[in-house]
Amino acid sequence: MRKVGVVSAIRHLSTTAAQKARATSAMPLSCRQRSNRFLLTCATAYSALCGVYAAALEPTGTAITSQGEELQVLQTISGHRYVQLGDIYVPVEQSLDSSIRLAPDALLAPVSQWPGGVVYLEFDESVSTSQQNIFLQTVQQWSDASAVLFGQHTASNPYSSNYILVQNGGSNGGSSQVGYGGVPAQPMTLNRWDSVAILHEIGHALGLYHEQQRSDRDTYITINDVNNLQGNCPSVWTANYGAKPGTLVTNYDFASVMHYPGYSGLYCGPDLDVVNISAILPEPVGPPSGSEDVCTTTSACNQIMGTGVAGNLSERDKYGMAQIYGFRLVGMPTDGNGTGSVSVSGNIDSCGATCFRAGYGGTVTIHAAASANSLAYISGACSGRSICSTTMLSNQTFHVRFLLRKTVVGLVTARSSTDPIFANGFEKPSTH
């Protein structure tokens, strides 16, 4: 079993390149300290071996696993500690004897959702404006597919006190904690700013493990642990390739952005351990309709693993996130010259002032209570006068207009002189 320093994120390599990396891994590294921060920059070919810390993640001691592995501990600006296992950050805790150890069952701990589906973000100073824009445009795919919303962490917003701090760092991909950590500056590092890397890491933060870790994965794939990663670094293996128990909300998806590629590798100490994944069956039939067409042969499935669908979310990625976070119903500002109040009922929670989150397929009812001198009209997600209901199968909006009764009477009077229906009566056909 190897002593593990900083373990890199997933590295996509061909077998030949991976073997070459292993052969050269003992070569000296070129690293230097910069700007009084522990921000290490390494020669490009060896950045994964050296490790790249963003300014907000600093090494602080080691953690010992139950298998006896010694792992480098990283501390955030908020004082919380993590170990990096592949592309997963796992929290650690301080025990009574002051030795830092992995939290009990940390790699199998239940995953928490972000309250209301709202994820607050802050970008470290290491992230450029262009990278911020790329990140925000990319994660919008998760928001378009579900009730998930992304907001900005600010000191003045008490709801945003627990947030993700996005940083430049890691190696050949990125790393993230799985699910809602409930702490300030929950770490996320990226050094690839392409759509697959961003969608993958924010998918972790939303609560997703890797697709190849599903409990039913042995039906669909074989995993060849070429260099015995499981024996050399058991925690790294468990965090990235170990089968996880839990509820499956979609059928297996080779095209998921959460799936590792067929040829992958993770660093275990100074060495890159290669892991190959091969499809046994093509994409199985399952919802949403037609999603199985993404790869109908094992050869096609092998090609698509680790790429998403042209670098974007698969249909099952979208469907699965909606199953977890549901959809949102957003009320647009009321208008008209009348007055009244609006309320929404159903199995819902709040995602903002006029934002309501409901489970996939849930029923939500909109109530518009007009004052005595007004009438209400509901449109958008459903239509009605004072009440209407909608089934949540997508993100939706609704609008309520309140009009004074005299305005409505005036409109009817004005039309009655020219509209044949009003002029002749509903039961009297016009004569021509």
PyMOL commands that set and color helices and strands:
alter all, ss='L'
color gray80, all
select helices_A, chain A and resi 15-24+44-50+106-108+115-117+129-145+158-160+195-205+211-213+217-219+229-232+234-240+291-294+298-304+315-325+405-416+420-424
alter helices_A, ss='H'
color red, helices_A
select strands_A, chain A and resi 11-12+31-34+37-42+57-64+70-76+81-85+88-94+100-102+118-123+149-152+164-168+174-177+186-190+221-225+263-268+271-279+327-331+340-346+348-352+355-358+363-370+374-380+387-391+396-404
alter strands_A, ss='S'
color yellow, strands_A
deselect
rebuild
show_as cartoon
